[in-house]
């Protein structure tokens, strides 16, 4: 079974989730010149809809340049 596109989530006080390859796996598979890594801080989705949320969450997105 191919687990590359099955999301994993940990529901805890510090939520954590991922989908696909991590940065090291992406570089190994596609090469360092073919991978872009984006970092962003954004309000948490669960509280951003109903309150002014001063807490930000960290998001990291890894993409293959060719397919974006």
C-alpha positions as CSV (number, residue, x, y, z in Angstrom):
1,X,0.0,0.0,0.0
2,X,1.3,3.5,-0.9
3,X,1.1,5.8,2.2
4,X,2.3,9.0,0.5
5,X,-1.1,10.6,0.3
6,X,-2.7,9.4,3.5
7,X,-2.9,12.3,6.1
8,X,-1.7,11.8,9.6
9,X,-3.1,13.9,12.5
10,X,-2.4,14.0,16.2
11,X,-5.2,15.6,18.2
12,X,-3.5,16.9,21.4
13,X,-3.1,20.4,23.0
14,X,-0.4,20.9,20.3
15,X,-2.0,19.7,17.2
16,X,0.2,18.2,14.5
17,X,-0.6,16.9,11.1
18,X,1.2,16.1,7.8
19,X,0.5,14.7,4.4
20,X,2.9,13.5,1.7
21,X,6.7,13.6,1.9
22,X,8.7,15.4,4.5
23,X,11.5,17.8,3.3
24,X,14.3,15.2,3.4
25,X,12.2,12.6,1.5
26,X,11.2,15.2,-1.1
27,X,14.8,16.3,-1.7
28,X,15.9,12.7,-1.9
29,X,13.2,11.9,-4.5
30,X,13.2,15.1,-6.6
31,X,16.6,16.7,-5.9
32,X,17.3,19.8,-3.9
33,X,17.0,22.1,-7.0
34,X,13.5,20.8,-7.7
35,X,11.9,21.4,-4.3
36,X,10.6,24.6,-2.8
37,X,9.8,25.0,0.9
38,X,7.4,27.7,2.1
39,X,7.1,28.7,5.7
40,X,4.2,30.7,7.1
41,X,2.6,31.7,10.4
42,X,-1.2,32.0,10.3
43,X,-4.1,32.2,12.9
44,X,-5.3,28.8,14.0
45,X,-8.4,27.7,12.0
46,X,-10.4,26.5,15.0
47,X,-10.4,29.8,16.8
48,X,-10.0,32.3,13.8
49,X,-13.7,32.0,13.0
50,X,-15.2,33.2,16.3
51,X,-12.6,35.2,18.2
52,X,-9.7,37.5,17.7
53,X,-6.9,35.0,18.0
54,X,-3.5,36.4,18.9
55,X,-1.9,32.9,18.7
56,X,-0.3,32.0,15.4
57,X,0.4,28.5,14.1
58,X,3.3,27.4,12.0
59,X,2.7,26.0,8.5
60,X,5.4,24.4,6.2
61,X,4.5,23.5,2.6
62,X,6.9,21.5,0.5
63,X,6.3,21.4,-3.3
64,X,7.9,20.0,-6.4
65,X,8.7,23.1,-8.5
66,X,7.7,21.3,-11.8
67,X,4.2,20.5,-10.7
68,X,3.8,23.2,-7.9
